[in-house]
Amino acid sequence: MSIEVYRDTWGVPHLRAADPEELAFAQGRVTARDRAWQLEVERHRAQGTTAAFLGAAELGWDAFVRRARLADTARRCSERLAATDPATAAWVRAYVAGVNAGLAEGAGRAPEFAATGLAAGRWEPWTPLAVWLSTHILFAGFPTKLWRDEVARRLGEEWTELFATDGPGTAGSNGWVVAGGRTASGAALVAGDPHRFIEAPGVYQQIRLACPAYDVVGLAVPGVPGLAHFGHAGPVAWAITNAMADYQDLYRERLRRLPDGTVEALGPDGWAPAAAHTETIEVADAEPVRVEVIETDRGPVIIGGPRDGSAEWEGIALRHPPRVTGELGFGVLPALLRARTVADVDAALDGWVEPVNVVQAADTRGGLLHRVAGHVPVRDRANSLRVVSARDPAHAWGDAPAPLPRAEVHGHAVMANARGLAAPLGVEFAPPHRAARIDELLRASTAWTPETTAAIHRDTDNPSAARLLDAVRRAGEDPGAVGGDGRPARLSPAGSEVRRRLLGWDRRMDAKSVDAGFYAAVRGAVARRLAGHEAFAALREPAPYPELFRPWLALGPRVAFALETLLVAGPVPAGDVDRIVREALDEVGAGEPPAAWGVTHRLAPWQALPDPDDDRWPGLGGDHDCVFSTSSVPGWTDRCARASAARYVWDLADRERSRWIVPFGASGVPGDPHHRDQLPLWLRGELAPVTTDWQKLTKEQE
């Protein structure tokens, strides 16, 4: 083989090989060496076998993956890829071969294998597709439809979309492209940061892939070949954000078991056979658990089963494009690497399926791209809102997917999950704050550089605070006011001091800001009191669904993330809202003074093996609706579980002037010098240089 591995000063792998297949092998092998534990956790998550070494806490995920038939869907998509695009299938197999070649060495460096008794397994040609599916199956937030059902049933149909917001169960991003006419160099810039649940090791891997056919730097998903979402090929660069499109449906099924043990489902044409079999989930230090896997003509049944030996029962089936079409869009991955112009990127993305993204790209010829890519089925709007009846033919999918919007770029364009380009394809979008703030900042200059562009990432202005601050202002405007209970509606002296402090705050969620700490404390108190209001009493009982879906179904987080709306609309009377704000101000005033925001707003990454020293994770600035986006659940925890999983600035004038960062480092091995060496920069919102000069890299000896 002609494979060469180089590293920059941050340990980022730069790979060279004779052809794309050899390069894919190299990518798989170096990823296995650097991140064997992460790869094996992802493989097991995709197969529903994590409880076997992580214990009973993972049973909910494993059962969902089995019932949703994710591994089987990946096999189907892999078989279809081999039949329709053998070149891409061979490329994926080369990556898998590289993973298998490097796993033993990587596992030998990773102490987690010994800690859990896990042995490195074997990857199959379909495993990268399964990893991609399991990573994104909850990306579009289909459990929100369960929540809307509960709201309609318990609170009333008129409140179905009351809590619509970019809640804790969705994934978003910032992204922007600046045309050459508004940069100092005269060439375009593409920048942004994907917001995801933060995992350690990180969900993105900085890497460079070079062969005679292409030379691309970017952010890979460990376990998946190529650079699906973020890449700079020299003459062209691309990036994505979540389009917030709705492309997964839930169907309420009526099921019955016949005397011979077979299962039928009631559809538009009456009772029809459903596929059914039983799988066993192994559990570390516990008895195995058997799960019945059922699939109707709509899709796999992910919720519900027979109770008390009943022969008939209700379930909920999940329908999503890869399961229906056998397509995942992997043919796009090598095409993106070969792209040289915006037109190449555009043509490649016509084949994209999952997830549905807003894409931006720019090239050195002045080309710009702003479009949606992915597969969104055409069906009745009710499908997008709620769980729909499996019996009603009105909820069937059309034969062709929805047309995908695109737009011209005039000076600059911003994508931040807000209602905009992708509006026809979705129901719930992020509030407009991040998009509006980035647009405002970009309009302030016509000479953007990678350095000044990176400063946008660090912006901590919190526009979503305005509505609560308005309510805080009202709380002290009428000292003679009387509450609904006939008592004076006055703030205590301590509450008045908190009010004074908030009204003088600069609205920035800086880690060292004590005023931001006061704001967070008041916001949390308001969220808790609103969630405790009698108007929401019907929503307090846990919904009858698996614990896996609780982030979408818990009242507290729903209220916290819809706070802007609930302060001015909804079933809580305006007078009660004013009272709640006054009580919150008094509550914070009466307690210990809040600490600076970064004292409580600390990082809380997901790890397959939880860190025994959780308190050592650092504090950080930002907030959910800041450009410097760091999400917690106001009123319940200030700990940050979702934030920028990477940040980047792609410079089309000179790739060497591009910048990037990930939360931790290039290595997934504890104790490695590059395990967490990027964390200090990431916390400050700073970026590391992208090095592309081979002479400045260190060659790794085999």
C-alpha positions as CSV (number, residue, x, y, z in Angstrom):
1,M,0.0,0.0,0.0
2,S,1.0,3.6,-0.6
3,I,-0.7,5.0,2.5
4,E,1.0,7.8,4.4
5,V,-0.2,9.2,7.7
6,Y,0.8,12.7,8.9
7,R,-0.2,14.6,12.0
8,D,-0.4,18.3,12.7
9,T,0.5,19.9,16.0
10,W,-3.0,19.0,17.3
11,G,-2.7,15.4,16.3
12,V,-5.2,15.7,13.5
13,P,-4.6,12.9,10.9
14,H,-3.7,13.9,7.3
15,L,-3.9,10.9,5.1
16,R,-2.4,10.3,1.6
17,A,-3.0,7.3,-0.6
18,A,-2.8,6.2,-4.3
19,D,-6.6,6.0,-4.9
20,P,-9.9,6.6,-3.2
21,E,-10.4,3.0,-2.0
22,E,-6.9,2.9,-0.4
23,L,-7.7,6.3,1.2
24,A,-11.0,5.0,2.6
25,F,-9.1,2.0,4.1
26,A,-6.6,4.5,5.6
27,Q,-9.5,6.6,7.0
28,G,-11.0,3.5,8.6
29,R,-7.8,2.3,10.0
30,V,-6.6,5.6,11.6
31,T,-10.1,6.2,13.0
32,A,-10.0,2.7,14.7
33,R,-6.5,3.4,16.1
34,D,-7.5,6.8,17.4
35,R,-11.1,6.0,18.5
36,A,-11.6,2.3,18.9
37,W,-13.8,2.6,22.0
38,Q,-16.0,5.2,20.4
39,L,-16.4,3.1,17.2
40,E,-17.3,0.0,19.1
41,V,-19.8,1.8,21.2
42,E,-21.4,3.2,18.1
43,R,-21.5,-0.2,16.4
44,H,-23.2,-1.7,19.4
45,R,-25.6,1.2,19.6
46,A,-26.5,0.7,16.0
47,Q,-27.2,-3.0,16.6
48,G,-29.0,-2.7,19.9
49,T,-26.4,-4.6,21.9
50,T,-25.0,-1.9,24.3
51,A,-26.7,-3.4,27.4
52,A,-24.5,-6.4,27.1
53,F,-21.5,-4.5,28.3
54,L,-22.9,-1.2,29.7
55,G,-25.7,-2.7,31.7
56,A,-29.5,-2.3,32.2
57,A,-29.5,1.4,31.8
58,E,-29.1,0.9,28.0
59,L,-32.0,-1.4,27.7
60,G,-34.4,1.3,26.5
61,W,-32.1,2.3,23.6
62,D,-31.4,-1.3,22.7
63,A,-35.1,-2.2,22.7
64,F,-35.9,0.8,20.5
65,V,-33.1,0.0,18.0
66,R,-34.3,-3.6,17.7
67,R,-38.0,-2.7,17.4
68,A,-37.2,0.1,14.8
69,R,-35.1,-2.4,12.8
70,L,-32.2,-0.1,12.3
71,A,-29.6,-2.7,11.6
72,D,-32.0,-4.5,9.2
73,T,-32.6,-1.1,7.4
74,A,-28.8,-0.6,7.2
75,R,-28.5,-4.0,5.6
76,R,-31.2,-3.2,3.1
77,C,-29.6,0.1,2.2
78,S,-26.2,-1.6,1.9
79,E,-27.6,-4.2,-0.5
80,R,-29.3,-1.6,-2.6
81,L,-26.1,0.4,-2.7
82,A,-24.1,-2.6,-3.9
83,A,-26.7,-3.2,-6.6
84,T,-27.1,0.3,-7.9
85,D,-23.7,1.9,-7.1
86,P,-21.0,-0.8,-6.8
87,A,-18.2,1.8,-6.8
88,T,-19.5,3.5,-3.7
89,A,-20.3,0.1,-2.1
90,A,-16.6,-0.9,-2.7
91,W,-15.4,2.4,-1.2
92,V,-17.5,1.8,1.9
93,R,-16.2,-1.8,2.2
94,A,-12.6,-0.4,2.0
95,Y,-13.3,1.8,4.9
96,V,-14.8,-1.1,6.9
97,A,-11.7,-3.2,6.0
98,G,-9.5,-0.4,7.4
99,V,-11.6,-0.3,10.6
100,N,-11.2,-4.0,11.1
101,A,-7.4,-3.7,10.4
102,G,-7.0,-1.1,13.1
103,L,-9.4,-2.1,15.8
104,A,-7.2,-4.5,17.7
105,E,-4.4,-2.0,18.0
106,G,-6.8,0.8,19.0
107,A,-8.6,-1.4,21.6
108,G,-5.2,-2.2,23.1
109,R,-4.7,1.5,23.7
110,A,-8.2,2.2,25.1
111,P,-8.7,1.3,28.8
112,E,-12.5,1.2,28.5
113,F,-12.3,-2.2,26.8
114,A,-10.7,-3.8,29.9
115,A,-13.0,-1.9,32.2
116,T,-16.1,-3.4,30.6
117,G,-14.7,-6.7,29.4
118,L,-15.6,-5.8,25.9
119,A,-13.6,-7.3,23.0
120,A,-13.2,-5.5,19.7
121,G,-15.7,-6.9,17.3
122,R,-15.9,-7.1,13.5
123,W,-17.5,-4.5,11.3
124,E,-19.6,-5.5,8.3
125,P,-20.2,-3.6,5.0
126,W,-23.5,-2.3,6.3
127,T,-22.1,-1.1,9.7
128,P,-21.3,2.5,8.7
129,L,-24.8,2.8,7.4
130,A,-26.2,1.5,10.6
131,V,-24.0,4.0,12.6
132,W,-25.4,6.8,10.4
133,L,-29.0,5.7,11.0
134,S,-28.6,5.4,14.8
135,T,-26.9,8.7,15.0
136,H,-29.7,10.5,13.1
137,I,-32.9,8.4,13.8
138,L,-34.0,10.9,16.6
139,F,-32.6,13.9,14.7
140,A,-35.9,15.0,13.3
141,G,-37.6,14.7,16.7
142,F,-40.5,12.4,15.8
143,P,-41.3,12.0,19.6
144,T,-42.6,15.6,19.5
145,K,-45.7,14.1,17.8
146,L,-46.3,12.0,20.9
147,W,-46.1,15.2,23.0
148,R,-48.5,17.1,20.7
149,D,-50.9,14.2,21.1
150,E,-50.7,14.4,24.8
151,V,-51.2,18.2,24.8
152,A,-54.3,17.9,22.6
153,R,-55.8,15.1,24.6
154,R,-55.1,16.5,28.1
155,L,-55.0,20.3,27.6
156,G,-57.1,20.8,24.5
157,E,-56.8,20.8,20.7
158,E,-56.3,24.5,20.6
159,W,-53.0,24.2,22.5
160,T,-51.5,21.5,20.2
161,E,-48.7,23.7,19.0
162,L,-48.3,25.9,22.0
163,F,-44.9,24.6,23.0
164,A,-43.4,24.7,19.5
165,T,-39.7,25.6,19.8
166,D,-36.3,24.3,19.3
167,G,-36.5,22.0,22.3
168,P,-34.0,19.7,24.1
169,G,-34.6,16.8,21.7
170,T,-33.7,18.5,18.5
171,A,-30.3,19.2,16.9
172,G,-29.5,22.5,15.4
173,S,-26.5,24.5,14.1
174,N,-25.3,28.0,13.0
175,G,-24.0,28.5,9.5
176,W,-23.3,31.4,7.2
177,V,-21.7,32.1,3.9
178,V,-20.2,35.4,3.0
179,A,-19.8,36.3,-0.7
180,G,-16.4,37.5,-1.9
181,G,-17.7,41.1,-2.3
182,R,-18.0,41.3,1.5
183,T,-14.6,39.8,2.5
184,A,-11.2,41.3,2.7
185,S,-9.7,38.8,0.3
186,G,-12.4,39.0,-2.3
187,A,-13.1,35.3,-1.9
188,A,-16.0,33.7,-0.1
189,L,-16.0,32.4,3.5
190,V,-18.2,29.6,4.8
191,A,-18.5,29.3,8.6
192,G,-20.6,27.9,11.4
193,D,-20.9,25.3,14.1
194,P,-23.2,22.2,14.5
195,H,-25.0,22.0,17.8
196,R,-25.5,18.5,19.1
197,F,-25.5,16.7,22.4
198,I,-21.8,16.9,23.4
199,E,-20.2,13.5,23.7
200,A,-16.7,12.5,24.8
201,P,-15.0,11.6,22.5
202,G,-16.5,14.2,20.2
203,V,-19.0,13.4,17.5
204,Y,-16.9,15.0,14.8
205,Q,-13.4,14.0,13.8
206,Q,-11.0,16.5,12.1
207,I,-9.3,14.8,9.2
208,R,-7.7,15.3,5.8
209,L,-8.2,12.9,2.9
210,A,-5.8,13.2,0.0
211,C,-5.2,11.2,-3.2
212,P,-4.7,12.0,-6.9
213,A,-8.4,12.5,-7.3
214,Y,-9.0,15.0,-4.4
215,D,-7.5,16.6,-1.3
216,V,-10.2,17.6,1.3
217,V,-10.0,18.7,4.9
218,G,-13.1,18.5,7.0
219,L,-15.1,17.0,9.8
220,A,-16.0,13.3,9.6
221,V,-18.4,11.3,11.7
222,P,-16.3,8.5,13.3
223,G,-17.5,5.2,11.8
224,V,-18.6,6.7,8.4
225,P,-16.3,7.2,5.4
226,G,-15.7,10.6,3.8
227,L,-16.8,14.1,4.9
228,A,-20.6,14.2,4.7
229,H,-21.4,17.6,6.2
230,F,-18.4,19.9,6.5
231,G,-15.5,20.0,4.0
232,H,-13.0,22.2,2.2
233,A,-11.6,20.7,-1.0
234,G,-9.6,23.8,-2.0
235,P,-11.6,25.1,-4.9
236,V,-15.0,24.5,-3.1
237,A,-16.2,24.2,0.5
238,W,-19.5,23.2,2.0
239,A,-21.4,23.0,5.3
240,I,-24.9,22.2,6.6
241,T,-27.4,22.8,9.4
242,N,-30.5,20.9,10.4
243,A,-33.3,22.0,8.1
244,M,-35.8,21.2,10.9
245,A,-37.9,19.3,8.2
246,D,-40.5,16.8,9.2
247,Y,-39.9,13.5,7.3
248,Q,-40.8,10.8,9.9
249,D,-44.4,9.7,10.7
250,L,-46.0,7.8,13.5
251,Y,-49.1,5.6,12.9
252,R,-51.5,4.4,15.5
253,E,-51.9,0.7,14.8
254,R,-54.5,-1.9,15.8
255,L,-52.8,-5.3,16.1
256,R,-54.0,-8.8,16.9
257,R,-52.5,-12.2,17.4
258,L,-54.1,-15.2,15.7
259,P,-54.3,-18.6,17.3
260,D,-51.3,-19.8,15.3
261,G,-49.2,-17.0,16.8
262,T,-49.0,-14.8,13.7
263,V,-49.8,-11.1,14.0
264,E,-52.1,-8.9,11.8
265,A,-52.5,-5.2,11.6
266,L,-55.6,-3.2,10.7
267,G,-54.8,-1.0,7.7
268,P,-56.8,0.9,5.1
269,D,-57.8,-2.3,3.4
270,G,-58.6,-4.3,6.5
271,W,-56.5,-6.8,8.4
272,A,-53.2,-7.7,6.8
273,P,-50.3,-9.9,8.0
274,A,-47.5,-8.1,9.9
275,A,-44.0,-9.5,10.2
276,A,-43.1,-10.6,13.7
277,H,-40.2,-12.3,15.4
278,T,-38.6,-12.2,18.9
279,E,-35.1,-11.0,19.7
280,T,-33.1,-11.4,22.9
281,I,-31.1,-8.6,24.4
282,E,-28.2,-9.6,26.6
283,V,-27.7,-7.5,29.7
284,A,-24.6,-7.3,31.8
285,D,-25.1,-8.7,35.3
286,A,-28.8,-9.3,34.7
287,E,-31.1,-11.7,32.9
288,P,-31.6,-11.4,29.2
289,V,-34.7,-9.6,28.0
290,R,-36.8,-10.8,25.1
291,V,-38.3,-8.2,22.7
292,E,-41.0,-8.8,20.1
293,V,-40.2,-7.1,16.8
294,I,-43.3,-6.3,14.7
295,E,-43.5,-4.5,11.4
296,T,-46.8,-3.5,9.6
297,D,-47.2,-2.1,6.1
298,R,-46.6,1.4,7.6
299,G,-43.3,0.5,9.4
300,P,-41.8,-1.1,12.5
301,V,-43.9,-0.9,15.7
302,I,-41.7,1.0,18.2
303,I,-44.2,1.5,21.0
304,G,-46.8,-0.8,22.5
305,G,-47.4,-4.4,23.0
306,P,-50.1,-6.8,24.2
307,R,-51.1,-6.5,27.9
308,D,-52.5,-9.2,30.2
309,G,-52.4,-11.8,27.4
310,S,-54.9,-9.8,25.3
311,A,-55.2,-10.9,21.7
312,E,-55.7,-7.3,20.5
313,W,-53.7,-4.2,21.3
314,E,-52.6,-0.8,20.1
315,G,-49.1,0.1,19.0
316,I,-47.3,3.0,17.2
317,A,-45.4,2.4,14.0
318,L,-42.5,4.5,12.7
319,R,-42.3,5.3,9.0
320,H,-39.1,7.0,7.7
321,P,-37.6,7.2,4.2
322,P,-34.6,4.8,4.4
323,R,-36.9,2.0,5.6
324,V,-39.3,2.7,2.8
325,T,-36.9,3.3,-0.1
326,G,-33.8,1.4,0.9
327,E,-31.8,4.6,0.2
328,L,-29.6,6.4,2.6
329,G,-27.8,8.7,0.2
330,F,-24.3,7.3,0.7
331,G,-23.5,7.7,-3.0
332,V,-23.3,11.4,-2.3
333,L,-20.2,10.9,0.0
334,P,-17.5,10.1,-2.6
335,A,-19.1,12.6,-5.0
336,L,-18.7,15.4,-2.5
337,L,-15.0,14.6,-2.1
338,R,-14.6,14.8,-5.9
339,A,-16.4,18.2,-6.1
340,R,-14.5,21.1,-7.5
341,T,-17.4,23.7,-7.9
342,V,-20.6,24.6,-6.3
343,A,-22.4,23.0,-9.2
344,D,-20.6,19.7,-8.4
345,V,-21.8,19.9,-4.7
346,D,-25.3,20.8,-5.9
347,A,-25.5,17.9,-8.3
348,A,-24.1,15.5,-5.7
349,L,-26.7,16.5,-3.1
350,D,-29.6,15.7,-5.3
351,G,-29.1,12.1,-4.1
352,W,-29.0,12.9,-0.4
353,V,-31.7,11.3,1.9
354,E,-31.1,11.4,5.6
355,P,-31.1,13.7,7.5
356,V,-32.6,16.6,5.7
357,N,-30.2,19.6,5.8
358,V,-29.9,23.2,4.7
359,V,-26.6,23.3,2.7
360,Q,-24.3,26.3,2.0
361,A,-21.3,26.1,-0.3
362,A,-18.9,28.5,-2.1
363,D,-16.2,28.0,-4.7
364,T,-13.2,30.0,-5.9
365,R,-15.0,30.9,-9.1
366,G,-17.5,33.0,-7.2
367,G,-20.2,30.3,-7.1
368,L,-22.5,30.2,-4.1
369,L,-25.1,27.7,-3.0
370,H,-28.0,27.8,-0.5
371,R,-30.4,24.9,-0.7
372,V,-32.2,22.1,1.2
373,A,-31.0,18.5,0.6
374,G,-32.8,15.3,1.7
375,H,-35.9,13.2,1.3
376,V,-39.2,14.7,2.6
377,P,-42.3,12.6,1.8
378,V,-45.4,14.3,0.5
379,R,-48.4,13.5,2.7
380,D,-51.3,15.0,4.7
381,R,-50.3,17.9,7.0
382,A,-51.8,15.9,10.0
383,N,-48.9,13.4,9.6
384,S,-46.5,16.2,10.5
385,L,-48.4,17.2,13.6
386,R,-49.6,14.1,15.4
387,V,-49.8,10.4,15.5
388,V,-52.2,9.4,12.7
389,S,-54.5,6.5,12.1
390,A,-53.1,3.5,10.3
391,R,-56.5,2.8,8.9
392,D,-57.0,6.1,7.1
393,P,-55.7,6.1,3.5
394,A,-55.4,9.9,3.7
395,H,-52.2,9.4,5.6
396,A,-50.4,7.4,2.9
397,W,-47.2,8.8,1.4
398,G,-47.0,10.1,-2.2
399,D,-44.9,8.3,-4.7
400,A,-42.4,11.2,-5.1
401,P,-40.7,13.3,-2.4
402,A,-41.4,17.0,-1.9
403,P,-39.5,19.5,-4.1
404,L,-36.6,21.1,-2.2
405,P,-36.3,24.8,-1.7
406,R,-33.2,26.9,-2.7
407,A,-32.3,30.6,-2.7
408,E,-29.9,33.0,-4.2
409,V,-27.2,34.4,-1.9
410,H,-27.0,38.2,-1.9
411,G,-23.9,39.4,0.0
412,H,-24.3,36.7,2.7
413,A,-26.8,34.1,3.8
414,V,-27.5,32.7,7.3
415,M,-28.9,29.3,8.4
416,A,-29.6,28.7,12.0
417,N,-32.7,26.4,12.1
418,A,-35.1,29.3,12.1
419,R,-38.2,29.4,9.9
420,G,-37.0,30.4,6.5
421,L,-35.8,28.5,3.5
422,A,-37.0,25.1,4.8
423,A,-40.3,26.4,6.2
424,P,-42.5,24.5,3.7
425,L,-41.0,21.2,4.9
426,G,-41.4,21.5,8.7
427,V,-43.6,22.4,11.6
428,E,-41.3,23.5,14.4
429,F,-38.3,25.6,13.9
430,A,-35.8,27.4,16.2
431,P,-36.6,30.9,17.4
432,P,-35.2,33.5,15.0
433,H,-32.7,34.9,17.5
434,R,-29.5,33.2,16.4
435,A,-30.2,33.8,12.7
436,A,-31.1,37.4,13.3
437,R,-28.1,38.1,15.5
438,I,-25.7,36.5,12.9
439,D,-27.3,38.5,10.1
440,E,-26.9,41.7,12.2
441,L,-23.3,41.0,12.9
442,L,-22.5,40.2,9.3
443,R,-24.1,43.4,8.1
444,A,-21.6,45.4,10.2
445,S,-18.6,44.8,7.8
446,T,-17.7,44.3,4.2
447,A,-14.1,43.1,4.9
448,W,-14.6,39.9,6.7
449,T,-11.6,37.7,7.4
450,P,-11.3,34.2,9.0
451,E,-10.2,35.9,12.2
452,T,-13.0,38.4,12.4
453,T,-15.5,35.8,11.3
454,A,-14.5,33.5,14.1
455,A,-15.5,36.3,16.6
456,I,-19.1,35.8,15.6
457,H,-18.9,32.3,17.1
458,R,-18.2,33.9,20.5
459,D,-21.1,36.2,20.6
460,T,-23.0,35.8,23.9
461,D,-25.8,38.4,23.4
462,N,-29.1,36.7,24.5
463,P,-32.0,38.2,22.6
464,S,-34.4,35.7,24.0
465,A,-34.1,37.3,27.4
466,A,-36.0,40.4,26.2
467,R,-39.5,39.1,26.9
468,L,-38.7,38.0,30.4
469,L,-36.9,41.3,31.1
470,D,-40.1,43.1,29.9
471,A,-42.0,41.1,32.5
472,V,-39.4,42.0,35.1
473,R,-39.8,45.7,34.2
474,R,-43.6,45.4,34.7
475,A,-43.1,43.8,38.1
476,G,-42.2,47.1,39.7
477,E,-44.1,49.7,37.7
478,D,-47.2,49.8,39.8
479,P,-46.4,49.8,43.5
480,G,-50.1,50.1,44.3
481,A,-51.2,47.0,42.4
482,V,-53.3,44.3,44.0
483,G,-53.0,40.6,43.2
484,G,-55.9,38.3,42.4
485,D,-55.9,37.2,46.0
486,G,-56.5,40.7,47.2
487,R,-53.0,41.1,48.6
488,P,-50.6,43.9,47.5
489,A,-48.7,42.9,44.4
490,R,-45.4,44.4,45.5
491,L,-41.9,43.2,45.3
492,S,-39.9,42.8,48.5
493,P,-36.8,45.0,48.9
494,A,-34.6,42.1,48.0
495,G,-36.8,41.3,44.9
496,S,-36.6,44.9,43.9
497,E,-32.8,44.8,44.1
498,V,-32.8,41.7,41.8
499,R,-35.1,43.6,39.4
500,R,-32.8,46.6,39.4
501,R,-29.8,44.5,38.7
502,L,-31.5,42.7,35.8
503,L,-32.7,45.9,34.2
504,G,-29.1,47.1,34.1
505,W,-27.7,43.9,32.7
506,D,-26.1,44.0,29.2
507,R,-27.9,40.8,28.2
508,R,-24.6,38.9,27.7
509,M,-24.3,35.3,29.0
510,D,-20.6,35.5,29.7
511,A,-19.2,32.8,32.0
512,K,-17.8,35.5,34.4
513,S,-21.0,37.5,34.5
514,V,-22.8,37.6,37.9
515,D,-25.7,39.4,36.3
516,A,-26.1,36.5,33.8
517,G,-26.2,34.3,36.9
518,F,-29.0,36.4,38.4
519,Y,-30.9,36.2,35.1
520,A,-30.6,32.4,34.9
521,A,-31.8,32.1,38.5
522,V,-34.9,34.2,37.9
523,R,-35.6,32.5,34.6
524,G,-35.3,29.1,36.3
525,A,-37.7,30.2,39.1
526,V,-40.2,31.5,36.6
527,A,-40.0,28.2,34.5
528,R,-40.6,26.1,37.6
529,R,-43.5,28.1,38.8
530,L,-45.1,28.2,35.4
531,A,-44.8,24.4,35.1
532,G,-46.4,24.2,38.5
533,H,-49.4,26.3,37.5
534,E,-52.8,24.6,37.7
535,A,-53.3,25.3,34.0
536,F,-50.7,22.6,33.2
537,A,-51.8,20.1,35.9
538,A,-53.1,17.7,33.3
539,L,-49.7,17.5,31.7
540,R,-47.8,16.6,34.8
541,E,-48.6,12.9,34.8
542,P,-45.9,10.9,32.9
543,A,-46.9,10.1,29.3
544,P,-47.4,6.3,28.7
545,Y,-44.4,5.9,26.5
546,P,-40.9,4.4,26.9
547,E,-38.4,6.3,29.0
548,L,-36.2,6.9,26.0
549,F,-38.7,9.5,24.8
550,R,-38.9,11.4,28.1
551,P,-36.8,14.4,26.9
552,W,-39.6,15.2,24.5
553,L,-42.5,14.4,26.9
554,A,-41.5,16.0,30.2
555,L,-43.5,19.1,31.1
556,G,-40.6,21.0,32.8
557,P,-38.2,21.2,29.8
558,R,-41.1,21.9,27.5
559,V,-42.1,24.9,29.6
560,A,-38.5,26.0,29.9
561,F,-37.9,26.1,26.2
562,A,-41.2,27.7,25.4
563,L,-40.9,30.3,28.0
564,E,-40.9,33.2,25.6
565,T,-44.3,32.1,24.2
566,L,-45.8,31.2,27.6
567,L,-45.0,34.6,29.1
568,V,-47.4,36.2,26.6
569,A,-49.7,33.4,25.4
570,G,-51.2,30.2,26.6
571,P,-53.6,29.0,29.3
572,V,-51.9,30.8,32.2
573,P,-53.7,34.2,32.7
574,A,-51.6,37.3,32.3
575,G,-52.2,38.3,35.9
576,D,-50.8,35.0,37.0
577,V,-47.7,35.4,34.8
578,D,-47.0,38.8,36.4
579,R,-47.5,37.2,39.9
580,I,-45.1,34.4,39.0
581,V,-42.4,36.8,37.8
582,R,-42.7,38.8,41.0
583,E,-42.5,35.7,43.1
584,A,-39.5,34.5,41.2
585,L,-37.7,37.9,41.8
586,D,-38.5,37.6,45.5
587,E,-37.4,34.0,45.6
588,V,-34.0,34.8,44.1
589,G,-33.6,37.9,46.3
590,A,-34.3,35.9,49.5
591,G,-31.8,33.2,48.7
592,E,-28.0,33.1,48.4
593,P,-26.8,35.4,45.7
594,P,-26.4,33.5,42.5
595,A,-22.8,32.9,41.4
596,A,-21.4,33.9,38.0
597,W,-23.1,32.1,35.2
598,G,-20.1,29.8,34.4
599,V,-20.0,28.5,38.0
600,T,-23.3,26.6,37.5
601,H,-23.3,26.5,33.7
602,R,-20.8,23.7,33.4
603,L,-20.2,21.2,30.6
604,A,-21.9,17.8,31.0
605,P,-20.9,15.6,28.0
606,W,-22.4,12.2,27.5
607,Q,-19.9,9.3,28.0
608,A,-20.6,5.7,27.5
609,L,-18.8,5.1,30.8
610,P,-19.7,8.1,33.1
611,D,-16.8,10.0,34.5
612,P,-16.4,9.4,38.3
613,D,-15.1,12.9,38.7
614,D,-18.0,14.7,37.0
615,D,-17.4,17.9,38.9
616,R,-14.2,18.6,37.1
617,W,-15.9,19.6,33.9
618,P,-15.4,23.3,33.3
619,G,-17.9,26.2,33.3
620,L,-18.7,28.0,30.0
621,G,-20.6,31.0,28.7
622,G,-23.4,31.3,26.2
623,D,-26.9,30.0,26.3
624,H,-29.5,28.2,24.1
625,D,-30.4,31.2,21.9
626,C,-27.0,32.9,21.8
627,V,-24.8,32.5,18.8
628,F,-22.4,30.9,21.3
629,S,-25.0,28.3,21.9
630,T,-24.7,26.2,25.0
631,S,-28.0,24.6,26.2
632,S,-29.2,23.7,29.6
633,V,-32.8,23.2,30.9
634,P,-33.7,26.4,32.8
635,G,-35.4,25.6,36.1
636,W,-34.0,22.1,36.3
637,T,-30.3,22.3,35.6
638,D,-27.7,24.8,34.4
639,R,-25.5,21.9,33.3
640,C,-24.8,22.1,29.5
641,A,-25.4,18.9,27.5
642,R,-25.8,20.5,24.1
643,A,-23.5,22.9,22.4
644,S,-21.2,23.4,19.4
645,A,-19.8,19.9,18.5
646,A,-17.3,21.8,16.2
647,R,-16.7,25.2,14.9
648,Y,-15.1,26.1,11.5
649,V,-14.3,28.9,9.1
650,W,-13.5,27.8,5.5
651,D,-11.5,30.4,3.6
652,L,-11.9,30.1,-0.2
653,A,-8.9,32.5,-0.7
654,D,-6.4,30.3,1.1
655,R,-7.3,27.0,2.7
656,E,-4.3,27.4,5.0
657,R,-6.1,30.4,6.6
658,S,-9.1,28.3,7.5
659,R,-9.8,27.6,11.2
660,W,-11.6,24.8,13.1
661,I,-12.0,23.4,16.6
662,V,-13.7,20.5,18.4
663,P,-14.6,20.3,22.1
664,F,-12.0,17.8,23.1
665,G,-9.3,16.6,20.7
666,A,-8.2,14.4,17.8
667,S,-7.7,11.3,20.0
668,G,-10.3,9.3,21.9
669,V,-7.7,7.6,24.1
670,P,-7.5,8.9,27.7
671,G,-4.0,10.1,28.5
672,D,-3.1,10.8,24.9
673,P,-1.6,14.3,24.5
674,H,-4.4,15.1,22.0
675,H,-7.2,13.7,24.0
676,R,-8.5,17.0,25.3
677,D,-6.0,19.6,24.2
678,Q,-8.5,21.6,22.2
679,L,-10.9,22.0,25.1
680,P,-9.4,25.3,26.4
681,L,-9.7,26.9,23.0
682,W,-13.2,25.6,22.5
683,L,-14.3,27.0,25.9
684,R,-13.1,30.4,24.9
685,G,-14.7,30.3,21.4
686,E,-11.3,30.3,19.8
687,L,-10.3,28.3,16.7
688,A,-7.1,26.3,15.8
689,P,-5.4,26.8,12.4
690,V,-6.0,24.3,9.6
691,T,-2.6,23.2,8.3
692,T,-2.4,21.9,4.7
693,D,1.3,22.3,3.9
694,W,2.7,18.7,4.0
695,Q,6.1,20.1,5.0
696,K,4.6,21.5,8.2
697,L,3.2,18.1,9.2
698,T,4.9,15.2,11.0
699,K,4.9,11.8,9.2
700,E,3.8,8.9,11.3
701,Q,6.0,5.8,11.1
702,E,4.2,2.5,10.5
